[in-house]
Amino acid sequence: MKEFIQQAQLLSSVNYANWGIGLLLLICYTLLFQFLFRKYAMVASNRTLFASNFLLFSVAIYLIITTIKSSLALSLGLVGALSIIRFRTAIKEPEQIIFLLGLTAISISLAAEQFIISTISAIVFSIIVITRYNATYKKSDLQSDYLMIYFECSDNNQADRCIDDI
């Protein structure tokens, strides 16, 4: 019974209106980051595939921070749990890390109910990304060390012939 009362107190410490507003803002900002990454990121990997994970990533962080912000015990438990997790997926390009850090910052600030700061941060991040792209990566100056060939058909013979021609 004592545990039930403690859990009920934990649930009552969450302002559900602010939680919902934060979640809606997070979805909007994540969609903005997806658009920015797909349009302005200069990475060799598949931008659409990588950006498709942004929403799950940001919502997971939002939920974790929302949960642990009300309990010191939960936050210390999370630190212990994360210390044993190793991520083996290599993020090879710095721009991918930058976008993930931006999403992390926005998710944490929204979970902490800092709506104005997160809005300003998303706007500033967007301006920097677009300005950097326009100033540094003009389409005529792009040089890539990668050749990407996409085939829309499932005929392997046609793909082999095309590769032989190249």
C-alpha positions as CSV (number, residue, x, y, z in Angstrom):
1,M,0.0,0.0,0.0
2,K,2.9,2.3,0.8
3,E,4.4,1.7,-2.6
4,F,1.1,2.5,-4.3
5,I,0.9,5.8,-2.5
6,Q,4.4,6.7,-3.5
7,Q,3.8,5.8,-7.1
8,A,0.6,7.9,-7.1
9,Q,2.6,10.9,-5.8
10,L,5.1,10.4,-8.6
11,L,2.3,10.4,-11.2
12,S,0.7,13.5,-9.7
13,S,3.9,15.4,-10.0
14,V,3.6,15.4,-13.8
15,N,1.8,18.3,-15.3
16,Y,0.0,16.5,-18.1
17,A,-0.9,19.7,-20.0
18,N,2.7,20.8,-20.2
19,W,3.7,17.2,-21.0
20,G,1.4,17.1,-23.9
21,I,2.5,20.6,-25.2
22,G,6.1,19.5,-24.9
23,L,5.4,16.3,-26.8
24,L,3.6,18.2,-29.6
25,L,6.5,20.7,-29.8
26,L,9.0,17.9,-29.8
27,I,7.3,16.3,-32.8
28,C,7.2,19.6,-34.7
29,Y,10.9,20.3,-34.0
30,T,11.9,16.7,-34.8
31,L,10.1,17.0,-38.2
32,L,12.0,20.3,-38.7
33,F,15.3,18.6,-38.0
34,Q,14.4,15.7,-40.3
35,F,13.7,18.2,-43.1
36,L,17.0,20.1,-42.4
37,F,19.0,16.9,-42.4
38,R,17.5,15.6,-45.6
39,K,17.9,18.8,-47.4
40,Y,21.1,20.4,-46.0
41,A,23.2,17.6,-44.6
42,M,26.3,16.8,-46.6
43,V,26.8,13.2,-45.6
44,A,27.6,10.2,-47.8
45,S,25.2,7.9,-46.0
46,N,21.5,7.6,-46.8
47,R,20.1,10.8,-45.3
48,T,16.4,9.7,-45.5
49,L,17.1,6.5,-43.7
50,F,19.2,8.1,-41.0
51,A,16.6,11.0,-40.5
52,S,13.8,8.5,-40.2
53,N,15.1,7.5,-36.8
54,F,15.0,11.1,-35.4
55,L,11.4,10.9,-34.1
56,L,12.0,7.7,-32.1
57,F,15.3,9.0,-30.8
58,S,13.9,12.3,-29.6
59,V,10.7,10.9,-28.1
60,A,12.7,8.2,-26.2
61,I,14.9,11.0,-24.7
62,Y,11.9,13.1,-23.9
63,L,10.2,10.2,-22.1
64,I,13.3,9.3,-20.2
65,I,13.9,12.8,-19.0
66,T,10.3,13.3,-18.1
67,T,10.4,10.1,-16.0
68,I,13.6,10.7,-14.2
69,K,13.2,14.5,-13.5
70,S,10.9,13.8,-10.6
71,S,13.0,11.2,-8.9
72,L,16.6,11.2,-7.8
73,A,16.6,7.4,-7.4
74,L,15.4,6.9,-10.9
75,S,18.0,9.3,-12.3
76,L,20.8,7.5,-10.5
77,G,19.4,4.1,-11.6
78,L,19.4,5.4,-15.2
79,V,23.1,6.4,-14.9
80,G,23.9,2.9,-13.7
81,A,21.9,1.3,-16.4
82,L,23.4,3.4,-19.2
83,S,26.9,2.7,-18.0
84,I,26.7,-0.9,-19.1
85,I,25.1,-0.2,-22.5
86,R,27.5,0.0,-25.4
87,F,26.3,1.3,-28.7
88,R,28.1,-0.5,-31.5
89,T,26.6,1.4,-34.3
90,A,29.2,3.6,-35.7
91,I,28.2,7.2,-36.5
92,K,31.0,8.0,-38.8
93,E,30.2,11.5,-39.9
94,P,30.4,14.5,-37.5
95,E,27.3,16.1,-39.0
96,Q,25.2,13.1,-37.9
97,I,26.5,13.5,-34.3
98,I,25.7,17.3,-34.5
99,F,22.1,16.6,-35.4
100,L,21.7,13.9,-32.8
101,L,23.1,16.3,-30.1
102,G,20.7,19.0,-31.3
103,L,17.8,16.6,-31.0
104,T,19.0,15.6,-27.5
105,A,19.2,19.2,-26.4
106,I,15.7,20.0,-27.7
107,S,14.3,16.8,-26.1
108,I,15.8,17.6,-22.7
109,S,14.8,21.2,-22.7
110,L,11.2,20.3,-23.6
111,A,11.1,17.6,-21.0
112,A,12.3,20.2,-18.5
113,E,9.4,22.4,-19.6
114,Q,11.7,25.1,-21.1
115,F,9.5,25.8,-24.1
116,I,10.9,29.2,-25.0
117,I,14.5,28.1,-24.8
118,S,13.8,25.0,-26.9
119,T,11.9,27.1,-29.5
120,I,14.8,29.7,-29.7
121,S,17.3,26.8,-29.9
122,A,15.5,25.1,-32.7
123,I,15.3,28.4,-34.7
124,V,18.9,29.2,-34.1
125,F,20.0,25.7,-35.1
126,S,17.9,25.9,-38.3
127,I,19.4,29.3,-39.2
128,I,22.9,28.0,-38.6
129,V,22.4,24.9,-40.7
130,I,20.9,26.8,-43.6
131,T,23.4,29.6,-43.5
132,R,26.3,27.1,-43.3
133,Y,25.0,25.2,-46.3
134,N,24.5,28.3,-48.4
135,A,27.9,29.7,-47.4
136,T,30.0,26.5,-47.6
137,Y,28.4,24.0,-49.9
138,K,27.3,25.7,-53.0
139,K,26.0,23.1,-55.4
140,S,28.6,23.9,-58.1
141,D,31.4,23.4,-55.5
142,L,30.3,20.1,-54.2
143,Q,32.9,17.3,-54.5
144,S,32.3,13.9,-53.3
145,D,34.5,10.8,-53.0
146,Y,31.5,8.6,-53.3
147,L,29.5,7.3,-56.2
148,M,26.0,6.2,-55.4
149,I,24.0,4.2,-57.9
150,Y,20.3,3.5,-57.2
151,F,18.4,0.9,-59.2
152,E,14.6,0.9,-59.1
153,C,14.2,-2.5,-60.7
154,S,14.9,-5.9,-59.2
155,D,16.7,-7.2,-62.2
156,N,20.2,-8.1,-61.1
157,N,21.4,-8.6,-64.7
158,Q,20.5,-5.0,-65.6
159,A,22.4,-3.8,-62.6
160,D,25.4,-5.9,-63.5
161,R,25.3,-4.6,-67.1
162,C,25.2,-1.0,-65.9
163,I,28.1,-1.5,-63.5
164,D,30.1,-3.2,-66.3
165,D,29.4,-0.1,-68.6
166,I,30.7,2.2,-65.9
